[in-house]
Amino acid sequence: MKTLYNVHVIWLLMMLLTLASYFVGEAGTGGWLAMLFVLVAALVKGIFIIRDFMELHGVSLLWRVIMYGWLWVVCIGIATAYVVSG
């Protein structure tokens, strides 16, 4: 399995998530399900970027808490704004 886990596979997964999010938007779908899908896709892509492209998978706990914490704060903020505006 280690041979399949490389930057190219992660890049391909990120592109598929990006295309799926694009098509959700182009289809004109809305509501909780669309918002949740796009947020989860963004969260997964953010985790891939932090862990693999920024190469923070082996750093101290403080840096991981800062980076992943910021990602969660942004996603929760977006979800909160969606709930409050609806």
C-alpha angles and dihedrals in degrees: 000000000000090000092058093051103081138122094269094056091047091049090051092050090049091051091050091050090049093051092046090052090048093052091048088056095043092049088062093235117156142169134072097319095054092044092048093048094050092046093049090048090051091047093051091047090049091052091050091049095048096044103037113018096038087039094224095141093105103037129110122288092251093062092046091050091049096048099040091039091056090049091052093045091054094047093047089047091053092047091048092050089051093051094045093048094049 
